[in-house]
Amino acid sequence: MDALAAIFENVVLAWGLLACGVAQLSKLLLVLAVERQWRPAVLLETGGMPSSHAALVSGVAAGVGWQVGFDQPLFALACALALVVMYDASGVRRAAGLQAERLNAYMTPADPDRCSSLEPLNTNLGHTRRQVLVGSLLGIAVVLLGISRMGGLLEGLK
């Protein structure tokens, strides 16, 4: 039980998850502002502006650096993990989304009975580099502002 309690008391993780939530919430607001649609389902979708994955991993990496020092091996590990996740989001996952778009285009068949039961593939899987960049900057900002201004507040709630 002590390990579980320690997870819930981890300030860096808490602020990283908050950064991820802020990124997801901003997607909802962007869809509302740009597309003039209220789509709460976007809160659970992958892809889109900004990348919540990038916000989470870059925020946690920044928080680790802030807490243990930017010259420590643990910060290097957190940065390496963040870079892999962000590269994957804008590379492999984006390519999978583009491939899904092409496959969906073939699902308007000459034989409708054969493909009528097939669901279209999810095409919003990855991110553009701009979406990853904005997500990573958002994550760093949320975590560093949160830890520097209110980190003690979270520690006082333990």
Legacy VTK file of the C-alpha trace (Angstrom):
# vtk DataFile Version 3.0
C-alpha trace
ASCII
DATASET POLYDATA
POINTS 158 float
0.000 0.000 0.000
2.952 2.343 0.619
3.971 2.150 -3.051
0.458 3.080 -4.165
0.367 6.009 -1.737
3.747 7.175 -3.055
2.395 7.219 -6.612
-0.482 9.465 -5.574
1.928 11.775 -3.759
4.263 12.160 -6.745
4.094 15.867 -7.591
5.811 15.483 -10.976
3.371 12.781 -12.059
0.383 14.779 -10.797
1.396 17.901 -12.724
2.282 15.828 -15.822
-1.177 14.271 -15.809
-2.687 17.734 -15.340
-0.723 18.942 -18.387
-2.145 16.012 -20.364
-5.649 16.948 -19.193
-5.136 20.602 -20.116
-4.052 19.530 -23.604
-7.138 17.318 -24.019
-9.424 20.080 -22.735
-7.857 22.564 -25.127
-8.745 20.208 -28.005
-12.388 20.509 -26.998
-12.121 24.304 -26.916
-10.296 24.412 -30.262
-12.965 22.269 -31.930
-15.591 24.599 -30.490
-13.789 27.735 -31.697
-12.642 26.513 -35.104
-15.365 24.080 -36.170
-18.210 25.627 -34.148
-19.075 22.192 -32.785
-19.529 20.974 -29.226
-17.956 17.507 -29.352
-17.121 16.216 -25.854
-16.015 12.931 -27.466
-12.825 14.734 -28.527
-11.724 14.483 -24.880
-11.195 10.747 -25.387
-9.797 10.814 -28.920
-6.181 10.516 -29.991
-4.546 12.906 -32.408
-5.339 16.549 -32.929
-4.004 19.865 -31.659
-2.213 19.868 -29.250
-0.683 16.487 -28.565
-1.611 15.392 -25.059
0.996 12.627 -25.235
3.670 15.257 -25.886
2.288 17.423 -23.073
2.491 14.510 -20.631
5.977 13.259 -21.459
7.615 16.641 -21.921
5.987 17.929 -18.761
7.153 14.944 -16.742
10.670 15.287 -18.181
10.731 18.979 -17.257
9.385 18.187 -13.794
12.037 15.537 -13.254
14.704 18.020 -14.292
13.247 20.678 -12.020
13.096 18.281 -9.068
16.347 16.290 -9.360
18.442 18.571 -11.548
18.851 18.993 -15.273
22.333 17.484 -15.133
21.179 14.153 -13.661
20.916 10.803 -15.486
17.245 10.501 -14.486
16.482 13.701 -16.417
18.362 12.285 -19.426
16.233 9.137 -19.239
13.019 11.174 -19.016
14.096 13.275 -22.021
14.987 10.201 -24.067
11.592 8.658 -23.342
9.838 11.925 -24.206
11.690 12.190 -27.513
10.793 8.603 -28.470
7.111 9.152 -27.668
6.983 12.454 -29.582
8.880 11.019 -32.564
6.492 8.072 -32.633
3.430 10.345 -32.442
4.558 12.421 -35.422
6.094 9.537 -37.343
4.789 6.007 -36.983
1.341 6.833 -35.561
0.835 9.618 -38.103
1.770 7.242 -40.921
-0.727 4.688 -39.579
-3.445 7.367 -39.655
-2.599 8.307 -43.240
-2.645 4.637 -44.210
-6.071 4.270 -42.547
-7.364 7.172 -44.664
-6.279 5.384 -47.839
-7.771 2.079 -46.728
-11.054 3.798 -45.869
-11.142 5.217 -49.396
-11.190 1.646 -50.704
-14.140 0.766 -48.484
-16.610 2.295 -50.922
-16.740 -0.960 -52.820
-18.318 -2.004 -56.038
-19.822 -4.848 -53.982
-21.656 -3.138 -51.065
-22.760 -6.443 -49.499
-19.174 -7.459 -48.956
-18.065 -4.325 -47.079
-21.306 -3.076 -45.538
-20.447 -4.439 -42.085
-16.939 -2.961 -42.006
-16.414 0.053 -39.757
-14.153 2.805 -41.124
-10.694 2.786 -39.582
-9.714 5.543 -37.154
-7.618 8.039 -39.090
-6.877 10.476 -36.274
-4.040 8.487 -34.718
-0.913 10.602 -34.847
0.115 14.217 -34.865
1.753 16.739 -37.112
5.064 18.114 -35.920
3.327 21.379 -35.027
0.803 19.544 -32.821
3.652 17.750 -31.041
5.616 20.976 -30.605
2.626 22.840 -29.148
1.812 19.901 -26.863
5.382 19.674 -25.608
5.587 23.408 -24.902
2.214 23.287 -23.153
3.341 20.346 -21.015
6.562 22.046 -19.977
4.740 25.287 -19.169
1.994 23.643 -17.098
4.373 21.461 -15.109
7.045 24.048 -14.421
4.518 26.756 -13.529
2.580 24.327 -11.389
5.548 22.922 -9.523
7.224 26.290 -9.039
4.070 28.064 -7.836
1.979 25.359 -6.235
4.214 22.335 -5.756
4.389 23.056 -2.057
0.602 23.174 -1.942
0.373 19.604 -3.243
3.032 18.464 -0.791
1.027 20.056 2.038
-2.012 17.954 1.094
-0.180 14.685 1.860
LINES 1 159
158 0 1 2 3 4 5 6 7 8 9 10 11 12 13 14 15 16 17 18 19 20 21 22 23 24 25 26 27 28 29 30 31 32 33 34 35 36 37 38 39 40 41 42 43 44 45 46 47 48 49 50 51 52 53 54 55 56 57 58 59 60 61 62 63 64 65 66 67 68 69 70 71 72 73 74 75 76 77 78 79 80 81 82 83 84 85 86 87 88 89 90 91 92 93 94 95 96 97 98 99 100 101 102 103 104 105 106 107 108 109 110 111 112 113 114 115 116 117 118 119 120 121 122 123 124 125 126 127 128 129 130 131 132 133 134 135 136 137 138 139 140 141 142 143 144 145 146 147 148 149 150 151 152 153 154 155 156 157
